[in-house]
Amino acid sequence: MRRQAPRAPAPTIWARTAAQLADHAAERGADRRALLEAAGLAGTGLADPDARVPLAAFYALIEAAVAATADPHLGLDFAARFEPEHFDALGFLAMSSPTLGESFRRMLRYQQIWNEGERYTLEIRGRRAHLGFVPFGPDRPAHGQLAEMFAFDALVNAGRMCGAPIQALAVRFRHAPEGEPEEKARRLGSPVLFGAPATELVLPAEELDRPLPHANEALAAFLERHMSAAAARLPGAAPPALSDRVRALLGERLREGADLGALAARLRMSPRTLQRRLGDEGTSVHALLDEVRRGRAAALLDADMAIGEVAYLLGYSEPSAFHRAFRRWTGVTPEAFRARTRGAAPR
């Protein structure tokens, strides 16, 4: 009888973040105790600075808080409260970095310390920097609130840290808007597009060179050693998930598509083992390929390439296959999405 590989433990987030969110909602009239009960967090030691709670429970708390306050902009309001100390040593590591780009890279390097399940990415493509956000698990209402919190923190709060606002070239969200889209754009200070293939912020790459006023490399080096030790102490601390390694390989060879045998050979395992281990992580090679293509599609369409060329670079055998996939992701054709993007861009 074949032994089943143990499933990875459910991802967690800092308990203090859940406590701060519950406090924020209570200040807006919600019953704090009822919110925590709805999320399965009643009786949890949220005051312990080292405690962690399931990420799924935090998602449930966000959804309960939005319903209780009837505030579709709750995530943006909550993100406006963030201060470096809310992220403990990690926040001070970001603030003491020499540039905005290094601050982002360090936050991403240790992202699992505050949140083990979500993925944040930074890619430089030509003269543009793409900051991406992928939530954990199947689509749910909390994901939209988290995406908007991510955008506010990366644009508005990081701009305050730099001493001047950050103007994004584009803010793209996968989710449909709750509340007035114009209000969300006003708060973010950048053009916003909903129903995009992936959630991402697009910035001029030179924004990453902004110096930070509180830079202190000696302090940053000390804090980075602390963060590295903290990451190693996380329950179940392990090398990067296999799905992340497969995503990276697929991104390098999009035109070849999901060649299971080639991927398995690169990872030094059999195709059957690769499929089984990805299944244990709740995904598959084809699902990951779809995700990587979706994440790249908007950037390629921005580059004014012909649709056929975009389809080729994403590894589709013909433009019609790309059209079908894009409509499945966004509900519109690539041409219509490109027109919407240009309409949302700053003049």
Secondary structure, DSSP 8 states (H G I E B T S, - for coil): -----------EEEHHHHHHHHHHHHHTT--HHHHHHHTT-TT--TT-TT-EEEHHHHHHHHHHHHHHHT-TTHHHHHHTT--GGGGHHHHHHHHTSSBHHHHHHHHHHTHHHHBSS-EEEEEEETTEEEEEEE-SSS--HHHHHHHHHHHHIIIIIHHHHHTS----SEEEESS--SS-HHHHHHHHTS-EEES-SSEEEEEEGGGGG-B-TT--HHHHHHHHHHHHHHHHTSTT--S--HHHHHHHHHHH-GGG---HHHHHHHTTS-HHHHHHHHHHTT--HHHHHHHHHHHHHHHHHHTT--HHHHHHHTT-SSHHHHHHHHHHHHSS-HHHHHHHHHHHS--
